[in-house]
Amino acid sequence: METASASIVFLLLVSLVALGVGFLARQWRKPAATSRLKVLSTVSLGQRERLVEVVQGEDVLLLGVTSQQIHLIDKRKASADELESVSSKDLFKSAIDLRFVLGILMAIAGGFLWGPNEVMAQNIPLFEAVPAKGGGTNYSVPVQTVILLTALSFLPAMLMLMTSFTRILIVLSLLRQAMGLVTTPPNAVLVGLALFITAAVMAPVTEKVYADAWQPYVAGRINFEQAIDRGVEPVKGFMLRQTRSDDLNLFVKLSGKTYTKPEDVPMTTVIPAFAISEIRTAFLIGFVIYLPFLAIDFAVASILTALGMVMVSPITFALPLKLIVFVLADGWAMLIGGLVDSFKMSG
């Protein structure tokens, strides 16, 4: 219970400080307008007509303002009292902004200095690192929370470059282009379908990570660093099985190091090699997908040319033929089944 309260207090502190810093940055980023017009007074002459006195630099301009245009009526030098009045307004506004920010920071400090005794009496392990067995390090829960939130920002990149997501999404996109469909199915549907197919393909890897890394870590048998090392091993093995040896050798050569076996290659080298291998494989599958649709396009174009219907676009007749052929052949089941089997055959 104390650990949970400490985590909540820590996150609240970080959020409030970030709010104060963001407000200050927003105020300071406003450009200083040296020649900005500053209103001295205004007089209404009708429903849409006004006389306005403004200060520009050291001059006072008398402007006639209507709903369509603005006329300069008079111009004179500003007196010392008028300049002082405008300057005092700007200083007062800046002082209000500064007081607001200082008030937020003082409220934060006061809440932690004179807060309830129950909260202050707790031992809040904000940045505590305790040596663990086996030479590792156990971090406090707030630090682990910050690490987890930081890792979540890399989740999209990890999904695309460390799983089967890239190959599946590229193949689905190439299928849509081969059929001549521009926005059908929509991108959201393709991404969602690729995401769930990826979950099915990566299920054995996920189960191994859960059994070898997550469960022992939750039970307290291993520390956080050991859990990371155990969790990376199944993912790395999956990536190496899908990576061509030529691509892996290319990035090993670029790193300037040598390794006795592929398992010794670090993840920073395996990830780009796996990514370009996945893109290459997806392009090869896409080429095979294009062939039957190209045959339909050629057939329709030849028939229209033979009938003398040169002005008619072949797409008008080819698109419904592509759709009916794809549906009758149960194309979605064949394509998705083939994609999943391509990962099993590589493994």
C-alpha positions, 0 to 999 in steps of 0.5 A: 500500500505504501509503495502504491501511494509513493508511486501516485505521489511521484507521478503527481509531482512529475505531472505538476512540474511538467505543467508549470514548465510547459506554461512557462515555456508557452509564455516565453515563446511568445515573440516580443512585438517591438512595434505592436499597437497598444490601445489607449482609448476607444469611443463608439460613434455608432453600431459599427463605427469607432474612434480608437487611439493607439500607441505605436512606438512614440506616436499616438495614432487616431484611427477611424474604424468601420466594418470595412476599413480603417482610416488614419485621422490624426498622428501626434507624439505620445506624452510621457504619461501615455507611454508610462500608462501603456508600459504599466499595463504590460508589466501588470499582465506579465506580473499576473502570469508570473504570479500564477506560475509561482503560485502553482510551484508554491502550492506543489512545494507546500503540499509536500512540505505541509501535507498530511502526516500519513503521506509524509510519514511514508518512506517514498523510494523515488530513485532507490536502487538496491543491489540484487542477487546475481549482480543485478539491480532492483529499482523502486516502483516509481523508477520502474514506472518511468522506465515503462512509460518511456518504453511505451513510446518505442512500442510502435517501432518495436511492433513494426521492426521486431515482429511479423507486422511489417511483412503482413501490412505490406502484403495487404497493401500490395493486394489492394493496389493489385486489385485496383482499389484505392481506399478499400479496404481502408487503412484502418481495416488493413492495420487492424487486420495486420495487427491481429494476424501478427498476434496469431503469428507471434503467439508462441514467442509471446507465450515463451516470453511470458513463461520464461521472463514475466512469471519468474519476475513477478514471483521474485525469482529473478530481477528486472535486468534478468527478466529483460535478458530472458524476454529478449531471447525468444524474440531474437530467435524468431527474428534470426529465423526470418532473417536472410544470412546475406542481410545479417552478414551485411549489417555485421560487416557494417558494425565492424565486428565479428561473431562466432555464431548468429546468436551472439549478434546484438539486437542493434544489428539483428533488427535492421537486418530483420527489417530489410529481410521482411520487406524483401519477402513482402515484395516477393509475395506481392509480385506473386499476388500481382500476376493473376490480376495482371492477367485479368487486366491484359485479357480485358484490354485485349478484348476491348481493343478487339471490339474497337472499344478503345475509348473505354477504360479497361479498369471499368470491366477489369475491377468487377472481374478481379473482385469476383475471381478473388471472392470465388477463389476464397482469396482472403483465406488463401492469402492470410493462410499463406502469410502465416505458413510463410513464418512457420516454414522459415522457422 
